Amino acid sequence: MPVVRTWRRSAPEPDAGWEFEVRARRSTRTAVVVAIVLVLAFTAGGLLLRTGSTGVNFRVADQVAMILIGIIGAGAVLMLTRPRVRAGSRGVAVRNILGEQVYPWSYIRGAAFLDGKAWARLELADDDYVPMLAIRANDKTHAADAIERVRELGARYAPQD
């Protein structure tokens, strides 16, 4: 199978063969706001934990733990900002929440945005597909332009039958 998986994070290379890159817009902004609210709420909760008289003895360690829970929760929410799709002469690189996979054009049948679905998908030669979480329906024209750009690059670089 001609799929290349990369798990390590590296600095982007300027001449890596990627002509197009897209990330979700609205869901990214929402995730950042939710992460900030989580950190603020858990920090406020942690700082105010010892001020009331609930009959339970909370210590500084409990306060620190409460704040750390908020930071960990915010980090988990920020994982939702990772999705990215890159396309170019090498193929299409799809990074969803964990990991990135690079699909050569010879292995790709097309890119589709099915009605009622939240995100686009990359259709593969073996009747499989890969969700592209970076191209989301709630981004409207940004998503339509992105899927069209992926199709244009596919028409340019995919081997002709």
N, C-alpha and C positions, 0 to 999 in steps of 0.2 A: 504494500500500500504506500503510495507516494506522499504520505502526510508527515510533515516535520513538526515535532513538538519542541517548544522551548519553554523552559521553566525559570530560567534565571533572568533577572532584570538587568538590562544593559542600556548604556546611553544610545540614543538613536543615531544611526549613521546617516550622514547627509546623502550619500550616493548608494543607498541600500536598494534602489529599484522601486521605491514606493512613490507613486505619483499622486495618491489621494489618501487622505486620512479623515475619518469621521468619528465623532463621539456624540453620545446623547446629550441634549441640552437641558430639557426641562427636568428629567429625572435626576440629572447631576446636581442642578440647583436645589431641588427638593431634598436630596440626600445630604447636601452640605448644611442646609437649614436645620434638618432633623438632627444631625450630628451636633450642631452648636446647641440646640435646645436640650439635647440629652446631657451634654457636659454641664451646661448651666443648671439644669434641674437637679442633677445628682450632686453637683458641688453645693448648691444651696441646701439640699436635703442633708448632705453630710455635715455642713457647717452648723445647721440648725438642729442636728440630732440630739445634742446634749442640753438644749435650752429648755425643753419641756419637762414636766414631771409626770412621766408615764409609769413610773414604778420600776423601770428597767434601767440598769446601769450601763450606759454606753460609754466607751472609752475612745481615746484618740485613734486607736487602731481601727475601731468601727467607722469612725468618720473618714479616715484615709481609705478604707476598703470601699465605702460608699462612693467616694469620688473616683476611685479606680474602676469601679463597675461602670460608672458613666463614661469614662474614657474608653474602656474596652467596648462598650456598646456603640459609642460614636465611631470607633475604628471599624467595627463590623458594618455599620451603615455606610461608611465611606468606601467599603469594598464595592458597593454598587456603582461607584463612579469610575471603575476601571474599564468597563467595556469599550473596545475600540475596534474599528475595522480599517485596515490599510489595504490598498490595492495598487498594483503596478505590473511591471513586466514579469516579475517573479511569480505572481499569482495573487491570492487574497490571504491576508493574515487576519484571523478572527481571534480577538482576545475578549473573552467573556469575564466572569468574575474571577475564575482561577485559571491560570495558564493561558498559553497562546498556541494556536495551531496555524500552520501555513499550508495552504492548499494550492498546488500548481494549477495553471489554467487547463492543462490536459485532463485534470480530474474533476473539473467543475462543469456542470451542465447549465447553470444559470443562477440568477438571484431573483427571488420572488417576495412579494408582500401580499400575503393572502388576506382576503376580507375578514374583518373581525379579529385579526391577530394583533397582539401588542407590539411585535417586532418582526423584522424581515428575516428571511432565511436564505442560506446558501445551499443550493441543490447540487448534490454530488453525483458522480457517474454511477455509483453502485446503488442508486435509488434511495440513498440516505440524504439527510439534510442536517445542517448546522444552524442553530439560531444565531442571529447577529443582534445581540442585545444593544449594540450601539446605534442601530437604526430603528428607532421607536416610533410608533404611530402617533403618539402625542406630540411629536415634534413637527408634525404636519408637512409644510413645504420643505423644511430642512431634510426630513426623511425621504420625501419624494425625490428631491434633488440628489441625495446620497445614493439611493438605489439606482437611479438613472445613470449616475457617474460610474458605479460598479459595472452596470451593463455595458456602458460605452467602452470601458477598459477591457471587458471580456470580449467584446466584438473585435477589438484591436489585437489582443494578444492570444486569444484562444486558438488552438490549432484548427485549421479548416478541414472539414471532412471531405 
